[in-house]
Amino acid sequence: MRIFVLFNLKEGVEPAAYEAWARKADIPTVRALPSINGFDAFRSTGLLGSDGTPPYAYVEVIDVGDDDRFGADISTPEMQRIAAEFQQFADDPKFMVVQDITAAP
């Protein structure tokens, strides 16, 4: 399973504060979960071919290697703390579960 998380920061949250927290707490904690194959976070920098502003400032990509274990992993007190901290930064994040259509069925 792969999850794309799309979000903007809450009003008043400094990007530098979120990014420092993500590097120090969020990214290493999620990457250490047994069910996770990969986790990367990105800052949007523009829209290709346009001067417009991207609809989301940040995108996270979570590669889950073990769907059954994932549920248990995100239920731990440590991940509940990380999730609560994330909610202090992110304004209405969208967690989209996606499927790779380039792979053979």
KAMOBEL-V433509 format. One record per pair of residues at least 12 apart in sequence whose C-alpha atoms are under 10 Angstrom apart, sorted by the first residue. I is the first residue (numbers start at 1). J is the second residue. Records with the same first field share a line. If there is no record, write none. Layout:
I = J / J
This chain:
1 = 36 / 37 / 62 / 63 / 64 / 65 / 66 / 67 / 70 / 97 / 98 / 99 / 100
2 = 36 / 37 / 38 / 39 / 61 / 62 / 63 / 64 / 65 / 67 / 96 / 97 / 98 / 99 / 100
3 = 39 / 60 / 61 / 62 / 63 / 64 / 94 / 95 / 96 / 97 / 98 / 99
4 = 39 / 40 / 41 / 59 / 60 / 61 / 62 / 63 / 94 / 95 / 96 / 97 / 98
5 = 41 / 56 / 58 / 59 / 60 / 61 / 62 / 93 / 94 / 95 / 96 / 97
6 = 42 / 55 / 56 / 57 / 58 / 59 / 60 / 61 / 90 / 91 / 92 / 93 / 94 / 95 / 96
7 = 55 / 56 / 57 / 58 / 59 / 60 / 89 / 90 / 91 / 92 / 93 / 94 / 95
8 = 43 / 44 / 54 / 55 / 56 / 57 / 58 / 59 / 89 / 90 / 91 / 92 / 93 / 94
9 = 56 / 57 / 58 / 86 / 87 / 88 / 89 / 90 / 91 / 92 / 93
10 = 87 / 88 / 89 / 90 / 91 / 92
11 = 89 / 90 / 91
12 = 89
13 = 88 / 89 / 90 / 91
14 = 89
15 = 43 / 57 / 58 / 89
17 = 89
18 = 85 / 86 / 88 / 89 / 90
19 = 41 / 42 / 43 / 58 / 89
21 = 82 / 85 / 86 / 89
22 = 41 / 82 / 85 / 86 / 89
23 = 41
25 = 82 / 85 / 86
26 = 39 / 41 / 79 / 82 / 83 / 85 / 86
27 = 39 / 40 / 41 / 60 / 82
29 = 78 / 79 / 82
30 = 62 / 73 / 74 / 78 / 79 / 82
31 = 62 / 63
32 = 73
33 = 64 / 69 / 70 / 72 / 73 / 74 / 79
34 = 64 / 65 / 66 / 69 / 70 / 72 / 73
35 = 63 / 64 / 65 / 66 / 67 / 68 / 69 / 70 / 71 / 72 / 73 / 74
36 = 62 / 63 / 64 / 65 / 66 / 67 / 69 / 70 / 73
37 = 62 / 63 / 64 / 65 / 66
38 = 61 / 62 / 63 / 64 / 65
39 = 60 / 61 / 62 / 63 / 64
40 = 59 / 60 / 61 / 62 / 63
41 = 58 / 59 / 60 / 61 / 62
42 = 57 / 58 / 59 / 60 / 61
43 = 56 / 57 / 58 / 59 / 60
44 = 56 / 57 / 58 / 59
45 = 57 / 58
56 = 93 / 94
58 = 90 / 93
59 = 93 / 94 / 95
60 = 95
61 = 95 / 96 / 97
62 = 95 / 97
